[in-house]
């Protein structure tokens, strides 16, 4: 059975940092491209960052470039999102997404709130 579990969300002040983790079990993690999405109330879910299964190439939404860093540790079956210089508009539920060929899995999400 596949499990995709996010952690690390919380409440942080503007300008602060958080590190999200996504731990995956039940699948060959290193074969899966991984992404972080987020969804704010009233908005559609949007892609935040992506990291390839091989080579580790990354992509970011323009809104987070230079502030967020995506990474993965295949030995730990875990993906990370380091979020720095957080802004109130980063407030959302952040979701982990794993994809390989025609198979994809979502996590349940972790809430990030940026507020003073």
N, C-alpha and C positions, 0 to 999 in steps of 0.2 A: 504494500500500500504506500502511495506517495504522500509525503507530508511536506508542505512548504510553510514555514513559520517565520514571521517577521517579529523583530523586537527592537527596543531602543528608542521608541517614540516617547514624547512627553511634552511638558510646557517649558519654553525657554524664552528669554527676553530677546528683543531685537538686537542683532549683532552677535548673538551667542552661537554655540555649536552643538550639534548632536551627531551621533554615529548610529545609523541603523544597521541591523544585521538581518540576513535572510538565510536560515539554515534549511537545507533540503535533505530528505531521506527517501529511500525507496526507488531511486533512479541513479543512473551513472552521471553524476553531476558534471563531470568534466566534458561530457558530450553536449551539454545544454548551453545555449546562449541565454544570458540572463538580462533582465531589465527591471528598472524601478519605474513605476507609474505613480501618479497621485491624483486625487479627486477631492476638490473643495466643494462645500455645499453649494448646490445650484449649478455646478459646472460639470462638464464632461471629464471623463478620465483622460489624463494626458501623460505622454511619455516624458520621463525626466532624464533618464540615463540608461545606457545599454553597454554591455560588455560581451565580446565574442567568446565562443567556447574554446577556440584555438587562436593563439597569438595575443589574445587580450586586448584587441583594439576596442576603443571606447567612443561613444557618441553622447552628446549632451543637448538638452533643450537650450535654446539661446538664453532663456530666463535664468538658468542656473550655471552657465559657463563661467569658470573662474572662481566659483564659490563651492560647488559640489564636486566630489571625487568618488567615482565608482571603482570598486576593486573586487577581486575574488580570491579565495584560498581553496583550491581544489582538494587539498589534503584534508580540509575541515568541512568540505561540502557547504561552504558558506560564502555569501556575497555581502558586500558592505556598501554603504553610502555615507561618506563623510560630508556633513553639511556645515559649512562655515558661513559667517556673515549673514545669518538668517534674517529674513524680512517677514513682516506680518503676512505678506502675500504668499509665503511658503506654507502657510497653515493649510493642512489637508490630511486626509488619510493616505498613507503611502503603502503601495502594494508591490509585492515581489512577483515576478513573472518568469517562468522557465519554459524554454521552447527548444525542441529538437525535431527537425523534419515536420511532420504533421501532428505532433503531440505537444500540448502546452498545458501548464498548470499555473494557477493563481494561489497566492496566499490570502489570508483573511484580512490583512492590513494592520497597520499600526498608526495611531493618531499622533500627529505633530501639530502643536499649537505654538505660535510665535506671538507673544503679547507682553506688554509691559504692565 
